[in-house]
């Protein structure tokens, strides 16, 4: 999955954001599960089968920050969240 294109499509369709990739700032970081801010995750996160170490991809556009959490080993997407300020306003689970 092309994560940037997926995020751009989601943000355009749900929040009316631009579809120009140059407008998005991106970063990926390797973290341990306990380093994630529980206030920015949905309650269901604790039930997801995710290893102790995760790769988090961040995408920023306008007033929004989107994160995608993936397994480190197989790089499968597990969770996508959209933040506005310091509040989770949308999330999506992946199979």
Secondary structure as the mmCIF struct_conf table of DSSP 4:
data_model
#
loop_
_struct_conf.conf_type_id
_struct_conf.id
_struct_conf.beg_label_comp_id
_struct_conf.beg_label_asym_id
_struct_conf.beg_label_seq_id
_struct_conf.end_label_comp_id
_struct_conf.end_label_asym_id
_struct_conf.end_label_seq_id
HELX_RH_AL_P HELX_RH_AL_P1 UNK A 3 UNK A 15
HELX_RH_3T_P HELX_RH_3T_P1 UNK A 21 UNK A 23
STRN STRN1 UNK A 25 UNK A 32
HELX_RH_3T_P HELX_RH_3T_P2 UNK A 33 UNK A 35
BEND BEND1 UNK A 36 UNK A 36
HELX_RH_3T_P HELX_RH_3T_P3 UNK A 38 UNK A 40
BEND BEND2 UNK A 41 UNK A 41
HELX_RH_3T_P HELX_RH_3T_P4 UNK A 43 UNK A 47
BEND BEND3 UNK A 48 UNK A 48
BEND BEND4 UNK A 52 UNK A 52
STRN STRN2 UNK A 53 UNK A 61
TURN_TY1_P TURN_TY1_P1 UNK A 62 UNK A 63
STRN STRN3 UNK A 64 UNK A 71
TURN_TY1_P TURN_TY1_P2 UNK A 72 UNK A 74
STRN STRN4 UNK A 77 UNK A 84
TURN_TY1_P TURN_TY1_P3 UNK A 85 UNK A 86
STRN STRN5 UNK A 87 UNK A 93
#
